[in-house]
Amino acid sequence: MDRIISENIELYSPANEGMSDSITQNWTEQALECYSINCDCKRCSLAQGNYSFICQMPKVIDTLLETVGEPDKQLKTA
């Protein structure tokens, strides 16, 4: 499944190439933020930092949803 992200329209394949297994095992604060804004990079707090990397969080979210499931309601509102 491909996903379109940001205004630049970057596509990715579902392979976890170059993605650490540790970030796909639990819902982190950043993963929760990304999930809650539906991976809208314009609303992301990290986007304000002008980092020099391509965000992998949409891939992380997809993997978390497949392996762990949706975050607990308590986590979503934390």
Order of alpha helices (4+ residues) and beta strands (2+ residues): alpha-alpha-alpha
